[in-house]
Amino acid sequence: MPTPTPTPSPSAEELEEAAVNAILDGMTLEEMVSQMFMLRFSSGGGYFTSADEDMISFVQRNMPGGYVLFTDNITTVSQTREMVDAIMANSATPPFIGIDEEGGLVSRLASAGLDGYEAQPAAAVIGESGDSEQAYNVASTIGAALKSIGVNLDFAPVADVLTNPENTVIGNRSFGSDANLVADMVARSIDGLHDNGIMAAAKHFPGHGGTSGDSHDGSVYIDYDEQHLSEVEYVPFKRAISEGSEFILVGHILVPNADDSGLPASLSPYFVTDVLRGELAYDGLIATDAMDMGAVAENYAPGEASVLAIKAGIDVVLIPDDYVAALDAVQAAIDSGEISEARIRESAYRIMRAKLRAGLLNPSA
């Protein structure tokens, strides 16, 4: 008799795919939709700071894919860690715990006076040194501090090239005006976060460094065309992708010379699907910037904006103005066929894969 051909062992990729699909097969469609949202960790205008009854009720009632901590959520290392541990213990699926911790002016930890944490320099100061190891060291310091309080995702580094010196919303949050230098700094920043077990979210695609306004307050735009974007603005994002940034955060930026849809990049199929997924071949998580910012909130209802984002190809909708209205609108779009169940599962797959890789999920559970 001929010797039977041995069955090849599954590859690591095949094992991961099977594990993620097994997790998804145990979830309802509604649970998958909920995973596509990250919420501000507050209720009724008050920020949670401890694992009290109201906080636990909030977590058990909402069950989104993640939460975003702000300065007012941060107290001491031990109390903040206790609160985050309670979030995890009361969540059916462990959530992303994200924070904006860039160093410089955007530092939730320094603003809260977290015990033992020293404020880190702004990106511009690091960029001026020309030494990317400084970027690594700062990100590593930030990563260690975030790990100590249970945060697993940093909305950093800023990958914007400061092409407009009058830009105030980015300003010294950018590493500089040279795209290649910014790319080097971004890459080493991601390494510093990763070496401390923190996921990265490079921002604000397609590039906020050329705007003259602030998308927190209203619509902003850049005049660049596709060629300029590819040769300058995208360069640091390409490096972030090659460095394994788990998220790319898309800004609420109008770019009429590249996309005539009239939609901000965060809601634009061109920027999210054609460019990020297609041209840049990015297969990680794509998130919106905060949806309660003026550039979106003043022009779209929460449900409408969430549906547009998901149709554009967004995986994670960040801080909708009204979570319940957003969920209802997405479910209505699924029921009508405007959004397919396959589209929801596609994003849920990426989310669960990221959580599995980050050690947040037990695939055998």
C-alpha positions, 0 to 999 in steps of 0.5 A: 500500500502507498504511504499516505501523504501526511496532512500538513500542520496548519500555519500560524495564520490559519490557526489565528483565522480559525480562532477569530472565526470561532469567537465571532461564531459565538457572537450575535450580530448586535454584539458585533456592531457594539464592538465597532464603537468606543465610548467616552468613559463618562455618563451624565456629564460626569467622568468615572474614576472608580469601580462604583455601582454606577460605573459597573452598571454603565459597563454592563449596559453598554458593552462597546468595543472600547472606552476612551479615558480622559484626564478626569478619569485619571486619579492615582495609579492604583485607583485608575488600575482598579477601575480599569480592572473592573471594566474588564471584569464586567465586560463580556468581551474585554474592551480596548482601553484607549487614551490620548497620551502624546506627550507635550500639551496632549497628556492626560496623565500629566494633566491629571498629575498621575503619581510618579509620572513626569511630563514628556516633551512635545513631538516638535522638541523630539523632531528638532533633535533629529534623534529617533531614539528620543522618540523611542525613549519617550514612547517607551516611558509613556507606554510603561505608564499606560501599562501601569494603569491598565490602558492598552491603546494609545491614540498616538503617535501623531503622524501629521507632517506640519506643512502649514506653519500657521497650523495651531491645532497640530503645531508642536504635536507634529515631529516636523515639516520633513516627511521622512523625519516624521516617518522615522520618529513615528516608527520608533514611537510605535516601537516604544509603545509596542515594547511595553505592550501598548497598541498604537493608533497613528493619526490623523490620516490623511494628514492634519498638518496642512490645515488652518482650522481645528476640526474640534470646532468645525469643518477644516480642509487641505488644498493638496492633490493626490500627488502631494498627499502621496509624496508627503502626507502619506509617508509617515502613515506608510511607515506606521503601517509597515511598523505594525500600527494596530490602528490608523485614526482618520481625521475629519478633514475635507480634501476637495482636490483629491476627493470631490464627495464633499465628505470628511476623510473619516466618512469618505470611501475614497480615503478609507477604502480606496486609499488606506485599504487599497493603495496603502494595503492596510489591513489593520483597524481604521478608526474615526477621530472623535465623532463628537467633534464639531466637524462632524457633530455640526453637520451630521446626526450621530446615527447618520455619521455612524452609518456613513463611517461604516459604509466608508469602511471604518472599523471603529467609530470613536465617541459618537455623540449619542451611542444609542442613536448610533446603534439604532441607525446602524441596525436600521441600515442593516435591516434595510440592506444598506449595510450588509451583515458581511460588512459588519463581520469584516470589521468585527473580525479585525477587531477580534483579531487585534484583541486576540493578538494583544492578549485580551481574548482567550481563544479557547474560552 
